[in-house]
């Protein structure tokens, strides 16, 4: 997963076995790794689960995250499903960590 921040490309990588569900989780883990490159720090975030669900006649990609540390948090990110399920999983991670990373970057 590659993210751009202030003209800098930050890349997160993860490896996993082939298979639709495993690939979604691997993409989500890579998105967390890319965000850690953006903030130059460990976010202490683990991907709990990734699931594509159907709700209100739409496909959604939902990611559950756990942030450990001083005040542990359970976070959820969801986005409308797109043509590329792996990209949707990565974007759902960004959605779930939007405020956390935004707050972190605003005080740096």
C-alpha positions in Angstrom: 0.0 0.0 0.0 1.4 3.4 -1.0 0.3 6.7 0.6 1.4 10.2 -0.3 2.0 12.8 2.5 3.5 16.2 1.7 4.9 15.0 -1.5 6.6 11.9 0.1 5.5 8.4 -0.9 5.2 6.1 2.1 4.9 2.4 1.4 3.7 -0.3 3.7 4.1 -4.0 2.9 2.7 -7.2 4.2 2.9 -10.8 3.0 0.2 -13.5 3.3 -1.0 -16.5 1.5 -3.3 -16.4 -1.5 -7.1 -16.4 -0.8 -9.7 -13.7 -0.9 -10.1 -13.3 2.9 -6.4 -13.5 3.6 -5.6 -11.0 0.9 -8.1 -8.5 2.4 -6.4 -8.8 5.8 -3.0 -8.5 4.3 -4.0 -5.3 2.5 -5.3 -3.9 5.8 -2.0 -4.8 7.6 0.0 -3.1 4.8 -2.2 0.0 5.1 -1.3 0.2 8.8 2.4 -0.2 7.9 2.1 2.6 5.4 0.5 4.9 8.0 3.3 4.1 10.4 5.7 5.4 7.6 3.7 8.6 7.3 3.9 9.3 11.1 7.4 7.9 11.5 6.3 6.0 14.6 4.6 2.8 15.7 0.8 3.3 16.0 0.3 0.2 18.2 -2.6 -0.8 15.9 -3.5 -4.4 15.2 -6.0 -5.5 12.5 -8.7 -7.5 14.3 -10.7 -8.4 11.3 -11.8 -7.5 7.8 -15.1 -8.3 6.3 -17.1 -7.5 3.2 -20.8 -7.2 4.1 -24.0 -6.3 2.4 -26.1 -3.7 4.1 -28.9 -1.4 2.8 -28.5 -2.9 -0.7 -24.8 -2.0 -0.9 -21.6 -3.8 -0.5 -19.4 -2.4 2.4 -15.9 -3.2 3.5 -15.6 -3.1 7.2 -12.3 -3.3 9.2 -12.0 -3.7 13.0 -8.9 -2.4 14.6 -7.4 -2.5 18.1 -5.1 0.2 19.4 -3.2 -0.7 22.5 -1.2 1.6 24.8 -2.2 4.0 27.5 -5.8 4.1 26.6 -6.7 1.1 24.5 -9.3 1.7 21.7 -11.5 -0.4 19.5 -11.8 1.3 16.1 -14.0 0.5 13.1 -13.6 1.8 9.5 -16.1 1.2 6.8 -16.3 2.2 3.1 -18.5 1.4 0.2 -17.1 -1.7 -1.6 -15.4 -1.0 -4.8 -14.2 -3.0 -7.7 -10.9 -3.7 -5.9 -11.7 -5.3 -2.6 -8.1 -5.1 -1.4 -8.0 -1.3 -2.1 -11.3 -1.0 -0.2 -9.8 -2.8 2.8 -6.9 -0.4 2.8 -9.2 2.6 2.6 -11.4 1.2 5.4 -8.2 1.2 7.6 -7.6 4.8 6.7 -11.2 5.6 7.6 -10.9 3.8 10.9 -7.7 5.6 11.9 -8.7 9.0 10.4 -9.1 10.9 13.7 -6.3 9.0 15.5 -3.7 9.8 12.8 -5.2 13.3 12.2 -4.8 14.2 15.9 -1.3 12.7 15.9 -0.2 14.7 12.9 -1.7 18.0 14.1 0.4 18.0 17.3 3.7 17.2 15.5 
